[in-house]
Amino acid sequence: MTLTVPTSNRSALRWAISDVLVLARRNLIALLRIPIALVFSIIQPIMFVVLFRYVFGGAIHTGTNYVNFLIPGILVQTTIFGAVSTAIGLAEDLQKGLIERFRALPMARMAVLAGRTISDLARNVLVLLIITAVGVLVGFRPGGGIIAYVQASLLMLSFAYALSWGFAFIGLAAPTSEAAQAMTFPLIFPITFASAIFVPVQTMPSWLQGFALHQPVSVTAEAVRGLMLGTPHGANTYVSLAWALGAVVILGPLAVRKFRQAIK
Amino acid sequence: MTEYAIEANDIVKTFNDGKFTALGGVSLQVPKGQVFGLLGPNGSGKTTMVRILSTILAPTSGSATVNGFDVFKQADEVRKSIGLAGQFAAVDENLTGYENLRMVGLLNHLDRSFVDQRAHQLLADFGLTDAANQRTKTYSGGMRRRLDLAAALVASPPILFLDEPTTGLDPQSRQDLWNIIENLVEAGTTVLLTTQYLEEADRLAKQLVVLDRGKIIAQGTSAELKAQLGNTVLVLTFHSPSDATKGAEIIKDVSAKTANVEGTVVEMTIDKGPASAADALRKLDASGIELAGLVMREPSLDDVFLNLTGHKAEDVPAQAPTTGRRSRKARA
């Protein structure tokens, strides 16, 4: 007969955590081995920094030093773009048959999605630090202090993490990883540009202001900006957290459901 | 507990809201400790059946047990009892061979120290020790298949699903995989093997089921199927289609099987090999019809299909949505 193999006796929850970590580690190994992917995801925000700081910046009047207005916004945009990698990674795994293999293993059902979103979160932390350093190089001088910077970072990372569950859904629904990337574009373009990320919303036409002022990316950008610069930011922090929580509650189960149906 | 390793009752699977039927009521009884072959062309439903039995896909109706566990109600127990290796060799390209096996071992909830040892042992068994620390991106098709199979074996499952394990492989790699599979069965593993190759089914499987368009059209041992079919195929080429038609009529008594005429070529399965062929030649010679060519060959899956269904294996409608949904790259 086949030999008996020792399985460890752990609770289901501990196994689920172990599964998530095994898969997150696997994704991070890929990140380290294909550094070019990370380089590309850093080049884009750096181009935005340069473009808005030196090309458009002179024409944008915020009443303050524009670079201090810009960098918190760029950081929010960068973390949202970073969450898109969840869609691409899952679509790739699905395409290559790895999800199929995972589904035939006695592992926690949600581990594939949780492992992917968590490794993308870790990646986002790295990108956030790099772009902050780039910001400092071009003159970004946040006045809010280090604790406020950490708070602001946690806030935007939470927001991006919540969105990554939506991108997970897209990745599982897309026929290829290229399609997944293309499908996310019409979603993130309006919410990051019709927002308070690059310019004060007040300069937009009135029909756009209502959306641009209240949509969650703007709320998050204003909260992050307020925290980092040490300026008043009202209830934006709480509203942003509420959006993030709401997104996870709605998008999480949707993604898990899609995962169950992913192989038709 | 059932005496069978795998038992499926009337499995039906439809796609696109019932518009496409991948499986139209398939029942299987796979005895323990042998290779059971699921033979059929692309789109016949083999992969869908494997996906259902390995808990990846839910059927539209029907029931099944694997290792005595209900595939739908005790999916986790089933997953602990099975290994799955597929034609697309699902290995992570960015990980090394060793890391791939380690990952699968840990996801099987095996002891960490055991996983290490097991991974190295499997790499050695499958001739992958030298490539253990190379990324699988650099592996050849045959190496990928072997690693894929090794990954399916990490937890030493009593039941193994092999979905077209040798499709696209060179003869040597195919031979290697066959040897591995035979050793596994000798050690007590039950294997459900899907294949498009009669030769492969013949070599490995004790019992066979032939699937066509989601239905079982024949079953039995390989010898029984061959007896049904005739042992040899006689292929005669004539100078003109009318000669071919006349020729087929003249030799019709040589075999109990009907000859298949296509253009100038007549194919006929015969039971007695050279004796039947000589008989056919004598008859043709006496009638004065001249032959352009003569070949005798082993029956292929096409012949099985032609005999059982009246159509060739390739006649099956284009790829079913089961695999057509995603354009995967078969790299082997």
Boltz contact constraints between the chains, C-beta under 6 A:
constraints:
  - contact:
      token1: [A, 1]
      token2: [B, 188]
      max_distance: 6.0
  - contact:
      token1: [A, 2]
      token2: [B, 156]
      max_distance: 6.0
  - contact:
      token1: [A, 2]
      token2: [B, 158]
      max_distance: 6.0
  - contact:
      token1: [A, 2]
      token2: [B, 188]
      max_distance: 6.0
  - contact:
      token1: [A, 3]
      token2: [B, 156]
      max_distance: 6.0
  - contact:
      token1: [A, 5]
      token2: [B, 110]
      max_distance: 6.0
  - contact:
      token1: [A, 5]
      token2: [B, 155]
      max_distance: 6.0
  - contact:
      token1: [A, 5]
      token2: [B, 156]
      max_distance: 6.0
  - contact:
      token1: [A, 6]
      token2: [B, 111]
      max_distance: 6.0
  - contact:
      token1: [A, 6]
      token2: [B, 114]
      max_distance: 6.0
  - contact:
      token1: [A, 7]
      token2: [B, 109]
      max_distance: 6.0
  - contact:
      token1: [A, 7]
      token2: [B, 110]
      max_distance: 6.0
  - contact:
      token1: [A, 8]
      token2: [B, 111]
      max_distance: 6.0
  - contact:
      token1: [A, 15]
      token2: [B, 109]
      max_distance: 6.0
  - contact:
      token1: [A, 19]
      token2: [B, 107]
      max_distance: 6.0
  - contact:
      token1: [A, 22]
      token2: [B, 103]
      max_distance: 6.0
  - contact:
      token1: [A, 22]
      token2: [B, 106]
      max_distance: 6.0
  - contact:
      token1: [A, 22]
      token2: [B, 107]
      max_distance: 6.0
  - contact:
      token1: [A, 26]
      token2: [B, 103]
      max_distance: 6.0
  - contact:
      token1: [A, 30]
      token2: [B, 94]
      max_distance: 6.0
  - contact:
      token1: [A, 33]
      token2: [B, 94]
      max_distance: 6.0
  - contact:
      token1: [A, 95]
      token2: [B, 326]
      max_distance: 6.0
  - contact:
      token1: [A, 97]
      token2: [B, 88]
      max_distance: 6.0
  - contact:
      token1: [A, 97]
      token2: [B, 90]
      max_distance: 6.0
  - contact:
      token1: [A, 98]
      token2: [B, 90]
      max_distance: 6.0
  - contact:
      token1: [A, 100]
      token2: [B, 56]
      max_distance: 6.0
  - contact:
      token1: [A, 101]
      token2: [B, 90]
      max_distance: 6.0
  - contact:
      token1: [A, 103]
      token2: [B, 56]
      max_distance: 6.0
  - contact:
      token1: [A, 104]
      token2: [B, 54]
      max_distance: 6.0
  - contact:
      token1: [A, 104]
      token2: [B, 56]
      max_distance: 6.0
  - contact:
      token1: [A, 104]
      token2: [B, 84]
      max_distance: 6.0
  - contact:
      token1: [A, 105]
      token2: [B, 79]
      max_distance: 6.0
  - contact:
      token1: [A, 105]
      token2: [B, 107]
      max_distance: 6.0
  - contact:
      token1: [A, 106]
      token2: [B, 76]
      max_distance: 6.0
  - contact:
      token1: [A, 106]
      token2: [B, 79]
      max_distance: 6.0
  - contact:
      token1: [A, 106]
      token2: [B, 80]
      max_distance: 6.0
  - contact:
      token1: [A, 107]
      token2: [B, 107]
      max_distance: 6.0
  - contact:
      token1: [A, 263]
      token2: [B, 56]
      max_distance: 6.0
  - contact:
      token1: [A, 263]
      token2: [B, 57]
      max_distance: 6.0
